[in-house]
Amino acid sequence: MNFDSFLYGAAYYFEYLPYERLDKDIQMMKDANINVVRIGESTWSTYEPQEGVFDFSKLDKVVDAMTDANIQVIVGTPTYAIPTWMAKKHPEVMLTNQDGKQSYGSRQLIDITNPTFKFFSERIIRKMIARTADKPGVIGFQVDNETKHFNTSSENVYIGFQKWLKDKFNNDLDKLNAAYGLDYWSNRINSWEDFPPINSTINGSLGSAFEEYKRTLVTDFITWQTNLVNEYKHPNQFVTNNFDMEWRKLSFGMNPDANHYEVSKPLDVTSVDIYHPTQDSLTGTTISFVGDIARSTKNKNYIVMETEAQAFRHWVPYPGQLKLQAYSHIASGANMVSYWHWSSIHNSYETYWKGLLSHDFQPNPVYNEAKIIGSELKEIGSEFLNTTKNNKVAFIVSNEALSAVDWFPYKDTIFDKTVEHQYNDVLRSYYDPLYKLNIEADILQVGNSRITNENYDLLVVPMLYSVTSKQLENLNTFVQNGGTILYSFRSGFSDENVKVRTDTQPAIISKSVGAEYSLFVEPDKHYGTDLPVENMTISGLDKVPTIQNEPVQYWAELLSPTTGTTLAKYNHPYWGEYAAITENNFGKGHAFYVGTYLNEKSISELYKYILKKIGLWESRQKQHFPIINKQLFRNDGTYLDFYFNYSNSSSDVIFKSTHGTELINHFEINEGDKFELQPWGLQIFKVNQE
């Protein structure tokens, strides 16, 4: 999907307004150079107030008014929030999860596989799309909203899971029992008719398989909706679904309840919702992380369907931050930035999740800054369209590994009561330091065909706990052919069925990493005693002496090099003979293995050593966070060089390209010249490719 103009907009809910002000809102949008709105995804009960009774007058009014004002429209299907009559007359549509049957009230409490729900969904989708597809202002459609499986586990979901397992194991229960180890605690399934409930299973293999199956339900649901819309849409219109991430009061990591790499396949363009810290906590890291996932799903530019305007009181941006955030999205490959939402809602659950306008609908500092952004994007937005990256580093990720780690966490969930998806902690612990070193990266699903030596020099593989033997052999081949891989602890430990490999760990990849281990310990706990805890640390040897007495947490594999060498050792009276980090030459390439959870300093120093060793450390790496440098490559032989300052202090920055022209302020600059970045400031230079 290619765009012919940069899209700058907001979600607009005419149905929520306390009084009629459509014309005034449109005028304020025009003043801010907003050129797109998203509508419709939240208001099924307005368009179908009773079963079979339809009223699209408000939908028509908004679409027609926006079209007349040359503001483009993205229409959302309203299936994530059902009307009251459906829940009352057809209670079978309501979600059943681990806690039982859910009651009406919140959104997304429906069973997305239920035939009754899908019947009513298809009817409203067809009517809405047929009504809007021919309108000239409608440029695209969003199917559903932030779709996940919501832990659905109704009877029809269990039946579907059984069919999925039958296909996977060729209807052979002996193979299923052997693969999942179901003889344990008499969990063996000897008849399909005796298939047990999964929400109460103690078997991590069966539980992880259920999570994998439920993610396929999301892919199927979005594909089904996309196919419906495709019957009506025109070639110049797109279909998308707005992906959200694991939510930890912000967008944090991979979503455990949807495989976005699979969901993106039927869509014309990937869109994402990105929420992140601001004020003194604004780093751009989350913007970059989520953007890298979105861009990597289809190896194309993406759109930001939702990001914060004012949001909460602790996320109200400082002056200059709204602009910094907008261009941060663009630097990762966004061809649209859209705020959630236009105006603050006056009642109900999200009253204090504020939009560009406050509750008084009057211009305010955030809106006024949006006007500046809109004016700039009207002038230079075409520069950012349909660009590409030239990244030589990729992170390798896996939803299956995430689910498996949920079953077998490295933090003790019995004593620590840890509830987050710990896989994402490790992923972010490796992503964030690399971002701060100004190394850009793609984020690819394990097994992706783009994971080749022709495309990448370095792969970072965080905790690939559950993975097929073929995928591990492919990674070994990547190293053998001249690539470099950095593995974190617990990589390669179990197969795709979460069955622990019987080889000495890390099993298949042992030959490439040149190290083995049989023992692993928790370095910072003495459970059941009052003994004082002496935290274990690590220190680097000659090659990484900058790692000295740095703490390790949660998990420590006691590594013994075979063909490899030790980069860092544990500091401990008993475990000090073992390696914590190893390096190995394998074929033409290099493999590094980290046996423990490292802090940010240790990972950063390890990155510096690896990047210098393989030639990816350049002069621009001498500038590091809070100065962030990103690049976008254009098809006309030029590239865009972004410099961001994520701090409260101004900073002198050295220009690292040959010769550039600043896009906004139009001054010329040469390699080695200094320029000043104001607090929360940015500069964008257009440079001829060397």
PyMOL commands that set and color helices and strands:
alter all, ss='L'
color gray80, all
select helices_A, chain A and resi 14-16+22-31+44-47+57-68+84-89+91-93+115-132+155-168+173-180+184-186+192-194+204-230+260-263+279-281+285-298+313-315+321-331+365-384+399-407+413-416+422-436+469-480+507-513+575-577+600-613+619-622
alter helices_A, ss='H'
color red, helices_A
select strands_A, chain A and resi 7-11+36-39+72-76+96-97+100-101+138-142+238-240+242-243+246-247+251-253+271-274+302-308+334-340+393-397+442-445+458-461+484-487+515-516+520-521+537-540+550-557+560-561+565-571+579-586+589-594+596-598+627-633+638-645+651-654+659-662+668-670+674-677+682-688
alter strands_A, ss='S'
color yellow, strands_A
deselect
rebuild
show_as cartoon
